[in-house]
Amino acid sequence: MKKIVLISCVSQKLHNKAKAKDLYISTLFKLNLQFAKKMKPDEIFILSAKYGLLGLDDEIEPYNLTLNNMSAKNRKSWADGIIKQLRSETDLKNDHFVILAGDRYRKYLISELVSYEIPLKGLPIGKQLQYLKRHLNDD
C-alpha cells in the first residue's frame, strides 16, 4: 500500500510559467505542501481545476479557474478525469490517500477511493492554517 497525498490548487499564483509546486503561492498551499512532505508519502499530486492531476514538477502556465464556480455537472466531469488519471498513476483499491482539498475538489473523488483520510475536513481556512502550523512544528 502506497501513501498518496492530493493537494488542491489555489487562486494565488505566480504570473509566469513554473513548476506546479512553485506556481501556487498562497500560505495555505505552501503549508499543505510542507505538511504533505512531512508525511513522507510515495507520491504528492496537485488537483488543478484547469490541468487535472499534476505532478509537483509539471510545468504549467498560470490560469484563473476554480471548481468553486463550476456547476455540479462540470465538477463531476472534472472528477471523472482526475479518477482516470489517478488510475494510471496509483492503485485506487489498495493505496491510502490523504486529501488536503476542500469539499468541491474531493466530493466526487472519495467514492472511488477505498482508503482515505481528510485531516482538514470541516475546518475554515484560519483553522486549517493553525492545524498545519501546529503539526509542522511537532518535531
A tleap script that builds the chain and sets N, CA, C and O, in Angstrom:
source leaprc.protein.ff14SB
mol = sequence {
  NMET LYS LYS ILE VAL LEU ILE SER CYS VAL
  SER GLN LYS LEU HIE ASN LYS ALA LYS ALA
  LYS ASP LEU TYR ILE SER THR LEU PHE LYS
  LEU ASN LEU GLN PHE ALA LYS LYS MET LYS
  PRO ASP GLU ILE PHE ILE LEU SER ALA LYS
  TYR GLY LEU LEU GLY LEU ASP ASP GLU ILE
  GLU PRO TYR ASN LEU THR LEU ASN ASN MET
  SER ALA LYS ASN ARG LYS SER TRP ALA ASP
  GLY ILE ILE LYS GLN LEU ARG SER GLU THR
  ASP LEU LYS ASN ASP HIE PHE VAL ILE LEU
  ALA GLY ASP ARG TYR ARG LYS TYR LEU ILE
  SER GLU LEU VAL SER TYR GLU ILE PRO LEU
  LYS GLY LEU PRO ILE GLY LYS GLN LEU GLN
  TYR LEU LYS ARG HIE LEU ASN ASP CASP
}
set mol.1.N position { 0.847 -1.190 0.000 }
set mol.1.CA position { 0.000 0.000 0.000 }
set mol.1.C position { 0.888 1.246 0.000 }
set mol.1.O position { 1.769 1.397 0.846 }
set mol.2.N position { 0.642 2.118 -0.947 }
set mol.2.CA position { 1.372 3.380 -1.022 }
set mol.2.C position { 0.541 4.486 -0.386 }
set mol.2.O position { -0.686 4.411 -0.333 }
set mol.3.N position { 1.237 5.513 0.095 }
set mol.3.CA position { 0.556 6.697 0.616 }
set mol.3.C position { 0.646 7.781 -0.461 }
set mol.3.O position { 1.732 8.130 -0.925 }
set mol.4.N position { -0.515 8.298 -0.842 }
set mol.4.CA position { -0.627 9.319 -1.880 }
set mol.4.C position { -1.294 10.542 -1.274 }
set mol.4.O position { -2.352 10.426 -0.655 }
set mol.5.N position { -0.687 11.724 -1.444 }
set mol.5.CA position { -1.296 12.955 -0.946 }
set mol.5.C position { -1.812 13.770 -2.133 }
set mol.5.O position { -1.114 13.953 -3.130 }
set mol.6.N position { -3.032 14.247 -2.007 }
set mol.6.CA position { -3.661 15.100 -3.017 }
set mol.6.C position { -3.907 16.477 -2.412 }
set mol.6.O position { -4.574 16.604 -1.385 }
set mol.7.N position { -3.358 17.515 -3.061 }
set mol.7.CA position { -3.494 18.899 -2.591 }
set mol.7.C position { -4.243 19.689 -3.663 }
set mol.7.O position { -3.930 19.576 -4.848 }
set mol.8.N position { -5.224 20.482 -3.254 }
set mol.8.CA position { -5.940 21.265 -4.264 }
set mol.8.C position { -5.145 22.507 -4.662 }
set mol.8.O position { -4.342 23.038 -3.894 }
set mol.9.N position { -5.402 22.942 -5.881 }
set mol.9.CA position { -4.817 24.191 -6.366 }
set mol.9.C position { -5.429 25.355 -5.581 }
set mol.9.O position { -6.402 25.181 -4.847 }
set mol.10.N position { -4.850 26.524 -5.745 }
set mol.10.CA position { -5.350 27.735 -5.087 }
set mol.10.C position { -5.368 28.876 -6.102 }
set mol.10.O position { -4.770 28.776 -7.174 }
set mol.11.N position { -6.051 29.946 -5.757 }
set mol.11.CA position { -6.173 31.060 -6.702 }
set mol.11.C position { -4.906 31.904 -6.796 }
set mol.11.O position { -4.633 32.479 -7.850 }
set mol.12.N position { -4.130 31.991 -5.722 }
set mol.12.CA position { -2.918 32.820 -5.752 }
set mol.12.C position { -1.792 32.083 -6.469 }
set mol.12.O position { -1.330 31.029 -6.032 }
set mol.13.N position { -1.365 32.678 -7.592 }
set mol.13.CA position { -0.348 32.037 -8.424 }
set mol.13.C position { 0.689 33.061 -8.887 }
set mol.13.O position { 0.450 34.269 -8.875 }
set mol.14.N position { 1.841 32.540 -9.292 }
set mol.14.CA position { 2.813 33.384 -9.975 }
set mol.14.C position { 2.178 33.856 -11.288 }
set mol.14.O position { 1.135 33.342 -11.693 }
set mol.15.N position { 2.802 34.830 -11.947 }
set mol.15.CA position { 2.270 35.342 -13.210 }
set mol.15.C position { 3.014 34.787 -14.411 }
set mol.15.O position { 2.836 35.266 -15.531 }
set mol.16.N position { 3.845 33.780 -14.186 }
set mol.16.CA position { 4.607 33.191 -15.274 }
set mol.16.C position { 4.624 31.666 -15.146 }
set mol.16.O position { 4.322 31.110 -14.090 }
set mol.17.N position { 4.984 31.010 -16.241 }
set mol.17.CA position { 5.060 29.553 -16.266 }
set mol.17.C position { 6.043 29.084 -15.189 }
set mol.17.O position { 7.100 29.684 -14.991 }
set mol.18.N position { 5.673 27.996 -14.496 }
set mol.18.CA position { 6.526 27.475 -13.428 }
set mol.18.C position { 6.154 26.030 -13.132 }
set mol.18.O position { 5.124 25.532 -13.588 }
set mol.19.N position { 7.003 25.370 -12.367 }
set mol.19.CA position { 6.661 24.036 -11.886 }
set mol.19.C position { 5.449 24.179 -10.970 }
set mol.19.O position { 5.312 25.172 -10.256 }
set mol.20.N position { 4.581 23.185 -10.999 }
set mol.20.CA position { 3.336 23.256 -10.225 }
set mol.20.C position { 3.610 23.548 -8.747 }
set mol.20.O position { 2.893 24.338 -8.132 }
set mol.21.N position { 4.627 22.928 -8.181 }
set mol.21.CA position { 4.913 23.134 -6.753 }
set mol.21.C position { 5.303 24.578 -6.441 }
set mol.21.O position { 5.196 25.015 -5.295 }
set mol.22.N position { 5.756 25.322 -7.462 }
set mol.22.CA position { 6.176 26.717 -7.270 }
set mol.22.C position { 5.128 27.722 -7.738 }
set mol.22.O position { 5.125 28.869 -7.291 }
set mol.23.N position { 4.235 27.295 -8.639 }
set mol.23.CA position { 3.256 28.215 -9.223 }
set mol.23.C position { 2.265 28.736 -8.183 }
set mol.23.O position { 1.909 29.914 -8.188 }
set mol.24.N position { 1.827 27.846 -7.293 }
set mol.24.CA position { 0.814 28.210 -6.298 }
set mol.24.C position { 1.510 28.842 -5.094 }
set mol.24.O position { 2.379 28.222 -4.481 }
set mol.25.N position { 1.131 30.074 -4.757 }
set mol.25.CA position { 1.932 30.831 -3.786 }
set mol.25.C position { 1.186 31.221 -2.509 }
set mol.25.O position { 1.722 31.971 -1.694 }
set mol.26.N position { -0.034 30.730 -2.320 }
set mol.26.CA position { -0.745 31.090 -1.088 }
set mol.26.C position { -0.117 30.390 0.115 }
set mol.26.O position { 0.517 29.343 -0.016 }
set mol.27.N position { -0.305 30.986 1.279 }
set mol.27.CA position { 0.196 30.391 2.520 }
set mol.27.C position { -0.421 29.012 2.724 }
set mol.27.O position { 0.273 28.081 3.131 }
set mol.28.N position { -1.714 28.870 2.447 }
set mol.28.CA position { -2.379 27.580 2.635 }
set mol.28.C position { -1.731 26.504 1.765 }
set mol.28.O position { -1.455 25.404 2.244 }
set mol.29.N position { -1.490 26.810 0.507 }
set mol.29.CA position { -0.871 25.818 -0.378 }
set mol.29.C position { 0.527 25.454 0.122 }
set mol.29.O position { 0.881 24.277 0.193 }
set mol.30.N position { 1.307 26.458 0.461 }
set mol.30.CA position { 2.684 26.193 0.916 }
set mol.30.C position { 2.707 25.325 2.173 }
set mol.30.O position { 3.527 24.413 2.289 }
set mol.31.N position { 1.805 25.611 3.113 }
set mol.31.CA position { 1.737 24.798 4.340 }
set mol.31.C position { 1.231 23.391 4.037 }
set mol.31.O position { 1.723 22.418 4.609 }
set mol.32.N position { 0.247 23.277 3.138 }
set mol.32.CA position { -0.237 21.951 2.739 }
set mol.32.C position { 0.898 21.133 2.128 }
set mol.32.O position { 1.031 19.943 2.415 }
set mol.33.N position { 1.707 21.761 1.295 }
set mol.33.CA position { 2.815 21.058 0.651 }
set mol.33.C position { 3.864 20.633 1.690 }
set mol.33.O position { 4.363 19.509 1.638 }
set mol.34.N position { 4.197 21.514 2.620 }
set mol.34.CA position { 5.149 21.154 3.692 }
set mol.34.C position { 4.599 19.994 4.527 }
set mol.34.O position { 5.328 19.058 4.854 }
set mol.35.N position { 3.310 20.062 4.868 }
set mol.35.CA position { 2.651 19.028 5.651 }
set mol.35.C position { 2.671 17.699 4.888 }
set mol.35.O position { 2.946 16.644 5.459 }
set mol.36.N position { 2.374 17.774 3.591 }
set mol.36.CA position { 2.385 16.569 2.754 }
set mol.36.C position { 3.779 15.939 2.741 }
set mol.36.O position { 3.915 14.726 2.901 }
set mol.37.N position { 4.807 16.756 2.553 }
set mol.37.CA position { 6.181 16.235 2.511 }
set mol.37.C position { 6.588 15.625 3.843 }
set mol.37.O position { 7.326 14.641 3.877 }
set mol.38.N position { 6.115 16.200 4.933 }
set mol.38.CA position { 6.450 15.694 6.266 }
set mol.38.C position { 5.908 14.275 6.474 }
set mol.38.O position { 6.478 13.495 7.237 }
set mol.39.N position { 4.815 13.951 5.797 }
set mol.39.CA position { 4.232 12.608 5.903 }
set mol.39.C position { 5.062 11.553 5.169 }
set mol.39.O position { 4.819 10.355 5.317 }
set mol.40.N position { 6.036 11.997 4.383 }
set mol.40.CA position { 6.876 11.105 3.585 }
set mol.40.C position { 6.050 10.138 2.722 }
set mol.40.O position { 6.227 8.922 2.794 }
set mol.41.N position { 5.144 10.700 1.903 }
set mol.41.CA position { 4.308 9.846 1.055 }
set mol.41.C position { 5.101 9.297 -0.135 }
set mol.41.O position { 6.209 9.748 -0.425 }
set mol.42.N position { 4.517 8.333 -0.801 }
set mol.42.CA position { 5.123 7.802 -2.021 }
set mol.42.C position { 4.957 8.783 -3.176 }
set mol.42.O position { 5.817 8.878 -4.052 }
set mol.43.N position { 3.840 9.511 -3.169 }
set mol.43.CA position { 3.558 10.487 -4.234 }
set mol.43.C position { 2.757 11.655 -3.671 }
set mol.43.O position { 1.961 11.494 -2.746 }
set mol.44.N position { 2.984 12.837 -4.247 }
set mol.44.CA position { 2.157 14.013 -3.972 }
set mol.44.C position { 1.675 14.526 -5.320 }
set mol.44.O position { 2.464 14.728 -6.243 }
set mol.45.N position { 0.366 14.734 -5.417 }
set mol.45.CA position { -0.212 15.298 -6.632 }
set mol.45.C position { -1.013 16.549 -6.282 }
set mol.45.O position { -1.525 16.693 -5.172 }
set mol.46.N position { -1.107 17.443 -7.253 }
set mol.46.CA position { -1.922 18.647 -7.107 }
set mol.46.C position { -3.174 18.466 -7.965 }
set mol.46.O position { -3.099 18.028 -9.113 }
set mol.47.N position { -4.315 18.808 -7.391 }
set mol.47.CA position { -5.589 18.758 -8.107 }
set mol.47.C position { -5.835 20.140 -8.715 }
set mol.47.O position { -6.235 21.068 -8.012 }
set mol.48.N position { -5.599 20.274 -9.999 }
set mol.48.CA position { -5.740 21.554 -10.684 }
set mol.48.C position { -7.075 21.643 -11.396 }
set mol.48.O position { -7.457 20.739 -12.139 }
set mol.49.N position { -7.786 22.742 -11.163 }
set mol.49.CA position { -9.079 22.954 -11.817 }
set mol.49.C position { -8.926 22.971 -13.337 }
set mol.49.O position { -9.833 22.549 -14.054 }
set mol.50.N position { -7.792 23.453 -13.829 }
set mol.50.CA position { -7.589 23.546 -15.278 }
set mol.50.C position { -6.870 22.333 -15.858 }
set mol.50.O position { -7.288 21.799 -16.885 }
set mol.51.N position { -5.794 21.895 -15.209 }
set mol.51.CA position { -4.925 20.870 -15.790 }
set mol.51.C position { -5.189 19.456 -15.285 }
set mol.51.O position { -4.601 18.505 -15.802 }
set mol.52.N position { -6.050 19.295 -14.298 }
set mol.52.CA position { -6.312 17.966 -13.763 }
set mol.52.C position { -5.267 17.562 -12.732 }
set mol.52.O position { -4.889 18.365 -11.879 }
set mol.53.N position { -4.802 16.328 -12.807 }
set mol.53.CA position { -3.838 15.797 -11.850 }
set mol.53.C position { -2.431 16.202 -12.269 }
set mol.53.O position { -1.982 15.877 -13.368 }
set mol.54.N position { -1.740 16.916 -11.380 }
set mol.54.CA position { -0.398 17.396 -11.685 }
set mol.54.C position { 0.644 16.792 -10.756 }
set mol.54.O position { 0.404 16.615 -9.562 }
set mol.55.N position { 1.796 16.481 -11.318 }
set mol.55.CA position { 2.961 16.163 -10.503 }
set mol.55.C position { 3.583 17.464 -10.045 }
set mol.55.O position { 3.360 18.506 -10.663 }
set mol.56.N position { 4.360 17.425 -8.971 }
set mol.56.CA position { 4.948 18.654 -8.426 }
set mol.56.C position { 5.860 19.360 -9.421 }
set mol.56.O position { 5.966 20.586 -9.399 }
set mol.57.N position { 6.510 18.609 -10.282 }
set mol.57.CA position { 7.466 19.203 -11.219 }
set mol.57.C position { 6.894 19.475 -12.608 }
set mol.57.O position { 7.622 19.902 -13.503 }
set mol.58.N position { 5.597 19.232 -12.794 }
set mol.58.CA position { 4.970 19.545 -14.080 }
set mol.58.C position { 4.988 21.053 -14.289 }
set mol.58.O position { 4.575 21.809 -13.410 }
set mol.59.N position { 5.465 21.493 -15.451 }
set mol.59.CA position { 5.491 22.927 -15.754 }
set mol.59.C position { 4.161 23.338 -16.387 }
set mol.59.O position { 3.698 22.744 -17.361 }
set mol.60.N position { 3.571 24.367 -15.804 }
set mol.60.CA position { 2.271 24.834 -16.293 }
set mol.60.C position { 2.233 26.364 -16.329 }
set mol.60.O position { 3.009 27.049 -15.662 }
set mol.61.N position { 1.315 26.856 -17.122 }
set mol.61.CA position { 1.066 28.297 -17.217 }
set mol.61.C position { 0.060 28.698 -16.131 }
set mol.61.O position { -0.788 27.890 -15.752 }
set mol.62.N position { 0.143 29.924 -15.631 }
set mol.62.CA position { -0.869 30.390 -14.677 }
set mol.62.C position { -2.244 30.425 -15.344 }
set mol.62.O position { -2.355 30.536 -16.565 }
set mol.63.N position { -3.273 30.331 -14.527 }
set mol.63.CA position { -4.642 30.303 -15.043 }
set mol.63.C position { -5.581 30.858 -13.980 }
set mol.63.O position { -5.203 31.032 -12.821 }
set mol.64.N position { -6.795 31.127 -14.394 }
set mol.64.CA position { -7.800 31.644 -13.470 }
set mol.64.C position { -9.051 30.789 -13.610 }
set mol.64.O position { -9.986 31.149 -14.326 }
set mol.65.N position { -9.059 29.658 -12.921 }
set mol.65.CA position { -10.187 28.735 -12.979 }
set mol.65.C position { -10.278 28.029 -11.631 }
set mol.65.O position { -9.258 27.632 -11.067 }
set mol.66.N position { -11.476 27.874 -11.120 }
set mol.66.CA position { -11.683 27.195 -9.840 }
set mol.66.C position { -12.930 26.322 -9.928 }
set mol.66.O position { -13.863 26.631 -10.670 }
set mol.67.N position { -12.938 25.250 -9.178 }
set mol.67.CA position { -14.140 24.413 -9.122 }
set mol.67.C position { -15.252 25.108 -8.345 }
set mol.67.O position { -16.423 24.753 -8.481 }
set mol.68.N position { -14.891 26.093 -7.532 }
set mol.68.CA position { -15.879 26.762 -6.681 }
set mol.68.C position { -16.977 27.460 -7.471 }
set mol.68.O position { -18.073 27.666 -6.949 }
set mol.69.N position { -16.704 27.829 -8.720 }
set mol.69.CA position { -17.704 28.499 -9.553 }
set mol.69.C position { -18.345 27.567 -10.566 }
set mol.69.O position { -19.208 27.993 -11.333 }
set mol.70.N position { -17.941 26.303 -10.583 }
set mol.70.CA position { -18.453 25.355 -11.573 }
set mol.70.C position { -19.749 24.702 -11.109 }
set mol.70.O position { -20.006 24.569 -9.912 }
set mol.71.N position { -20.556 24.301 -12.082 }
set mol.71.CA position { -21.772 23.553 -11.772 }
set mol.71.C position { -21.394 22.165 -11.262 }
set mol.71.O position { -20.280 21.695 -11.492 }
set mol.72.N position { -22.314 21.522 -10.580 }
set mol.72.CA position { -22.072 20.160 -10.084 }
set mol.72.C position { -21.740 19.228 -11.247 }
set mol.72.O position { -20.880 18.357 -11.114 }
set mol.73.N position { -22.407 19.399 -12.374 }
set mol.73.CA position { -22.157 18.559 -13.551 }
set mol.73.C position { -20.707 18.716 -14.027 }
set mol.73.O position { -20.038 17.727 -14.325 }
set mol.74.N position { -20.227 19.957 -14.095 }
set mol.74.CA position { -18.846 20.199 -14.537 }
set mol.74.C position { -17.826 19.690 -13.520 }
set mol.74.O position { -16.763 19.193 -13.892 }
set mol.75.N position { -18.161 19.819 -12.223 }
set mol.75.CA position { -17.252 19.289 -11.183 }
set mol.75.C position { -17.177 17.771 -11.269 }
set mol.75.O position { -16.110 17.186 -11.085 }
set mol.76.N position { -18.304 17.136 -11.549 }
set mol.76.CA position { -18.337 15.668 -11.683 }
set mol.76.C position { -17.497 15.246 -12.881 }
set mol.76.O position { -16.739 14.279 -12.801 }
set mol.77.N position { -17.624 15.956 -13.975 }
set mol.77.CA position { -16.851 15.664 -15.181 }
set mol.77.C position { -15.347 15.837 -14.903 }
set mol.77.O position { -14.538 15.013 -15.328 }
set mol.78.N position { -14.984 16.901 -14.195 }
set mol.78.CA position { -13.594 17.137 -13.807 }
set mol.78.C position { -13.095 15.970 -12.947 }
set mol.78.O position { -12.005 15.445 -13.174 }
set mol.79.N position { -13.895 15.573 -11.967 }
set mol.79.CA position { -13.511 14.472 -11.065 }
set mol.79.C position { -13.342 13.163 -11.832 }
set mol.79.O position { -12.438 12.384 -11.528 }
set mol.80.N position { -14.199 12.913 -12.820 }
set mol.80.CA position { -14.061 11.706 -13.636 }
set mol.80.C position { -12.706 11.690 -14.341 }
set mol.80.O position { -12.066 10.644 -14.450 }
set mol.81.N position { -12.278 12.854 -14.815 }
set mol.81.CA position { -10.955 12.961 -15.444 }
set mol.81.C position { -9.838 12.702 -14.453 }
set mol.81.O position { -8.856 12.035 -14.780 }
set mol.82.N position { -9.980 13.227 -13.242 }
set mol.82.CA position { -8.972 13.014 -12.192 }
set mol.82.C position { -8.885 11.526 -11.857 }
set mol.82.O position { -7.788 10.981 -11.735 }
set mol.83.N position { -10.028 10.872 -11.708 }
set mol.83.CA position { -10.042 9.441 -11.384 }
set mol.83.C position { -9.335 8.649 -12.479 }
set mol.83.O position { -8.565 7.732 -12.193 }
set mol.84.N position { -9.595 9.002 -13.712 }
set mol.84.CA position { -8.944 8.334 -14.843 }
set mol.84.C position { -7.416 8.500 -14.742 }
set mol.84.O position { -6.668 7.543 -14.942 }
set mol.85.N position { -6.964 9.723 -14.429 }
set mol.85.CA position { -5.534 9.981 -14.280 }
set mol.85.C position { -4.970 9.228 -13.072 }
set mol.85.O position { -3.885 8.652 -13.147 }
set mol.86.N position { -5.707 9.234 -11.961 }
set mol.86.CA position { -5.242 8.529 -10.761 }
set mol.86.C position { -5.113 7.029 -11.015 }
set mol.86.O position { -4.187 6.390 -10.515 }
set mol.87.N position { -6.050 6.462 -11.800 }
set mol.87.CA position { -5.986 5.032 -12.116 }
set mol.87.C position { -4.673 4.668 -12.798 }
set mol.87.O position { -4.141 3.580 -12.582 }
set mol.88.N position { -4.151 5.572 -13.619 }
set mol.88.CA position { -2.914 5.259 -14.341 }
set mol.88.C position { -1.672 5.496 -13.478 }
set mol.88.O position { -0.589 5.012 -13.809 }
set mol.89.N position { -1.819 6.231 -12.380 }
set mol.89.CA position { -0.675 6.573 -11.530 }
set mol.89.C position { -0.664 5.833 -10.193 }
set mol.89.O position { 0.390 5.680 -9.576 }
set mol.90.N position { -1.845 5.370 -9.739 }
set mol.90.CA position { -1.976 4.799 -8.401 }
set mol.90.C position { -2.875 3.563 -8.447 }
set mol.90.O position { -3.420 3.206 -9.491 }
set mol.91.N position { -3.013 2.931 -7.300 }
set mol.91.CA position { -3.922 1.796 -7.152 }
set mol.91.C position { -5.095 2.268 -6.279 }
set mol.91.O position { -4.980 2.328 -5.055 }
set mol.92.N position { -6.204 2.595 -6.912 }
set mol.92.CA position { -7.344 3.173 -6.193 }
set mol.92.C position { -7.891 2.250 -5.105 }
set mol.92.O position { -8.458 2.726 -4.122 }
set mol.93.N position { -7.730 0.961 -5.268 }
set mol.93.CA position { -8.272 -0.002 -4.306 }
set mol.93.C position { -7.336 -0.224 -3.113 }
set mol.93.O position { -7.800 -0.479 -2.002 }
set mol.94.N position { -6.022 -0.130 -3.340 }
set mol.94.CA position { -5.062 -0.505 -2.292 }
set mol.94.C position { -4.236 0.635 -1.713 }
set mol.94.O position { -3.738 0.517 -0.593 }
set mol.95.N position { -4.078 1.725 -2.438 }
set mol.95.CA position { -3.291 2.836 -1.904 }
set mol.95.C position { -4.122 3.622 -0.888 }
set mol.95.O position { -5.352 3.607 -0.919 }
set mol.96.N position { -3.411 4.309 0.013 }
set mol.96.CA position { -4.067 5.168 1.011 }
set mol.96.C position { -3.886 6.616 0.578 }
set mol.96.O position { -2.768 7.060 0.318 }
set mol.97.N position { -4.995 7.350 0.504 }
set mol.97.CA position { -4.972 8.733 0.034 }
set mol.97.C position { -5.203 9.696 1.195 }
set mol.97.O position { -6.112 9.509 2.005 }
set mol.98.N position { -4.367 10.724 1.261 }
set mol.98.CA position { -4.553 11.819 2.214 }
set mol.98.C position { -4.966 13.022 1.365 }
set mol.98.O position { -4.225 13.466 0.489 }
set mol.99.N position { -6.152 13.534 1.643 }
set mol.99.CA position { -6.711 14.584 0.788 }
set mol.99.C position { -6.686 15.926 1.517 }
set mol.99.O position { -7.355 16.119 2.533 }
set mol.100.N position { -5.900 16.839 0.971 }
set mol.100.CA position { -5.798 18.202 1.501 }
set mol.100.C position { -6.482 19.120 0.487 }
set mol.100.O position { -5.837 19.873 -0.242 }
set mol.101.N position { -7.795 19.027 0.470 }
set mol.101.CA position { -8.588 19.757 -0.518 }
set mol.101.C position { -9.997 19.958 0.018 }
set mol.101.O position { -10.506 19.145 0.789 }
set mol.102.N position { -10.611 21.045 -0.399 }
set mol.102.CA position { -11.967 21.351 0.027 }
set mol.102.C position { -12.990 20.401 -0.573 }
set mol.102.O position { -12.679 19.602 -1.456 }
set mol.103.N position { -14.200 20.503 -0.080 }
set mol.103.CA position { -15.281 19.593 -0.469 }
set mol.103.C position { -15.514 19.553 -1.975 }
set mol.103.O position { -15.714 18.474 -2.532 }
set mol.104.N position { -15.494 20.690 -2.638 }
set mol.104.CA position { -15.775 20.698 -4.080 }
set mol.104.C position { -14.713 19.961 -4.878 }
set mol.104.O position { -14.987 19.454 -5.966 }
set mol.105.N position { -13.500 19.900 -4.340 }
set mol.105.CA position { -12.413 19.195 -5.029 }
set mol.105.C position { -12.416 17.702 -4.714 }
set mol.105.O position { -11.902 16.909 -5.504 }
set mol.106.N position { -12.979 17.307 -3.588 }
set mol.106.CA position { -12.912 15.888 -3.202 }
set mol.106.C position { -14.239 15.145 -3.313 }
set mol.106.O position { -14.255 13.914 -3.341 }
set mol.107.N position { -15.344 15.869 -3.376 }
set mol.107.CA position { -16.678 15.264 -3.299 }
set mol.107.C position { -16.867 14.061 -4.219 }
set mol.107.O position { -17.329 13.011 -3.771 }
set mol.108.N position { -16.518 14.197 -5.487 }
set mol.108.CA position { -16.752 13.118 -6.448 }
set mol.108.C position { -15.557 12.172 -6.575 }
set mol.108.O position { -15.598 11.222 -7.357 }
set mol.109.N position { -14.498 12.429 -5.810 }
set mol.109.CA position { -13.325 11.547 -5.846 }
set mol.109.C position { -13.422 10.437 -4.808 }
set mol.109.O position { -13.087 9.285 -5.084 }
set mol.110.N position { -13.885 10.795 -3.610 }
set mol.110.CA position { -13.780 9.856 -2.490 }
set mol.110.C position { -14.600 8.580 -2.681 }
set mol.110.O position { -14.274 7.546 -2.097 }
set mol.111.N position { -15.654 8.639 -3.486 }
set mol.111.CA position { -16.452 7.424 -3.712 }
set mol.111.C position { -15.660 6.373 -4.490 }
set mol.111.O position { -16.019 5.196 -4.487 }
set mol.112.N position { -14.588 6.795 -5.154 }
set mol.112.CA position { -13.759 5.867 -5.933 }
set mol.112.C position { -12.553 5.356 -5.141 }
set mol.112.O position { -11.832 4.473 -5.606 }
set mol.113.N position { -12.336 5.909 -3.949 }
set mol.113.CA position { -11.174 5.540 -3.140 }
set mol.113.C position { -11.608 4.627 -2.002 }
set mol.113.O position { -12.632 4.873 -1.365 }
set mol.114.N position { -10.844 3.584 -1.744 }
set mol.114.CA position { -11.176 2.650 -0.666 }
set mol.114.C position { -10.616 3.150 0.665 }
set mol.114.O position { -11.296 3.094 1.689 }
set mol.115.N position { -9.385 3.635 0.649 }
set mol.115.CA position { -8.712 4.066 1.877 }
set mol.115.C position { -8.286 5.532 1.742 }
set mol.115.O position { -7.455 5.881 0.904 }
set mol.116.N position { -8.876 6.372 2.586 }
set mol.116.CA position { -8.519 7.794 2.520 }
set mol.116.C position { -8.759 8.460 3.864 }
set mol.116.O position { -9.489 7.950 4.713 }
set mol.117.N position { -8.123 9.622 4.033 }
set mol.117.CA position { -8.370 10.469 5.194 }
set mol.117.C position { -8.384 11.914 4.732 }
set mol.117.O position { -7.764 12.275 3.732 }
set mol.118.N position { -9.116 12.742 5.495 }
set mol.118.CA position { -9.251 14.168 5.166 }
set mol.118.C position { -8.954 14.936 6.458 }
set mol.118.O position { -9.873 15.305 7.188 }
set mol.119.N position { -7.659 15.175 6.739 }
set mol.119.CA position { -7.294 15.766 8.029 }
set mol.119.C position { -7.882 17.151 8.314 }
set mol.119.O position { -8.082 17.510 9.474 }
set mol.120.N position { -8.157 17.923 7.273 }
set mol.120.CA position { -8.636 19.300 7.471 }
set mol.120.C position { -10.146 19.438 7.271 }
set mol.120.O position { -10.668 20.551 7.197 }
set mol.121.N position { -10.836 18.315 7.183 }
set mol.121.CA position { -12.273 18.328 6.891 }
set mol.121.C position { -13.047 19.180 7.894 }
set mol.121.O position { -12.889 19.050 9.108 }
set mol.122.N position { -13.885 20.051 7.347 }
set mol.122.CA position { -14.772 20.857 8.176 }
set mol.122.C position { -14.134 22.086 8.807 }
set mol.122.O position { -14.818 22.849 9.489 }
set mol.123.N position { -12.840 22.293 8.594 }
set mol.123.CA position { -12.163 23.445 9.200 }
set mol.123.C position { -12.179 24.645 8.257 }
set mol.123.O position { -11.863 24.506 7.075 }
set mol.124.N position { -12.545 25.826 8.771 }
set mol.124.CA position { -12.413 27.028 7.935 }
set mol.124.C position { -10.926 27.308 7.692 }
set mol.124.O position { -10.065 26.755 8.376 }
set mol.125.N position { -10.636 28.163 6.724 }
set mol.125.CA position { -9.250 28.417 6.319 }
set mol.125.C position { -8.340 28.765 7.508 }
set mol.125.O position { -7.244 28.217 7.624 }
set mol.126.N position { -8.778 29.655 8.373 }
set mol.126.CA position { -7.959 30.054 9.516 }
set mol.126.C position { -7.585 28.864 10.396 }
set mol.126.O position { -6.443 28.750 10.842 }
set mol.127.N position { -8.549 27.983 10.644 }
set mol.127.CA position { -8.302 26.789 11.467 }
set mol.127.C position { -7.403 25.795 10.727 }
set mol.127.O position { -6.602 25.095 11.346 }
set mol.128.N position { -7.542 25.736 9.396 }
set mol.128.CA position { -6.652 24.870 8.615 }
set mol.128.C position { -5.206 25.335 8.771 }
set mol.128.O position { -4.300 24.528 8.982 }
set mol.129.N position { -5.007 26.642 8.665 }
set mol.129.CA position { -3.653 27.197 8.800 }
set mol.129.C position { -3.092 26.893 10.186 }
set mol.129.O position { -1.929 26.514 10.317 }
set mol.130.N position { -3.921 27.058 11.225 }
set mol.130.CA position { -3.483 26.754 12.599 }
set mol.130.C position { -3.109 25.279 12.732 }
set mol.130.O position { -2.068 24.950 13.300 }
set mol.131.N position { -3.945 24.404 12.215 }
set mol.131.CA position { -3.697 22.960 12.279 }
set mol.131.C position { -2.366 22.618 11.605 }
set mol.131.O position { -1.541 21.900 12.170 }
set mol.132.N position { -2.167 23.141 10.389 }
set mol.132.CA position { -0.952 22.841 9.628 }
set mol.132.C position { 0.285 23.364 10.350 }
set mol.132.O position { 1.281 22.650 10.471 }
set mol.133.N position { 0.231 24.595 10.827 }
set mol.133.CA position { 1.380 25.163 11.550 }
set mol.133.C position { 1.702 24.348 12.788 }
set mol.133.O position { 2.869 24.076 13.071 }
set mol.134.N position { 0.675 23.960 13.526 }
set mol.134.CA position { 0.861 23.161 14.752 }
set mol.134.C position { 1.539 21.825 14.422 }
set mol.134.O position { 2.478 21.413 15.104 }
set mol.135.N position { 1.059 21.159 13.378 }
set mol.135.CA position { 1.616 19.849 13.016 }
set mol.135.C position { 2.983 19.936 12.366 }
set mol.135.O position { 3.764 18.986 12.434 }
set mol.136.N position { 3.279 21.052 11.743 }
set mol.136.CA position { 4.613 21.231 11.151 }
set mol.136.C position { 5.658 21.521 12.232 }
set mol.136.O position { 6.848 21.277 12.035 }
set mol.137.N position { 5.204 22.039 13.368 }
set mol.137.CA position { 6.123 22.355 14.462 }
set mol.137.C position { 6.257 21.226 15.472 }
set mol.137.O position { 6.978 21.367 16.460 }
set mol.138.N position { 5.573 20.104 15.242 }
set mol.138.CA position { 5.607 18.949 16.164 }
set mol.138.C position { 6.823 18.073 15.919 }
set mol.138.O position { 6.654 16.909 15.557 }
set mol.139.N position { 7.999 18.555 16.092 }
set mol.139.CA position { 9.177 17.711 15.867 }
set mol.139.C position { 9.868 17.320 17.110 }
set mol.139.O position { 10.874 16.611 17.061 }
savepdb mol mol.pdb
quit
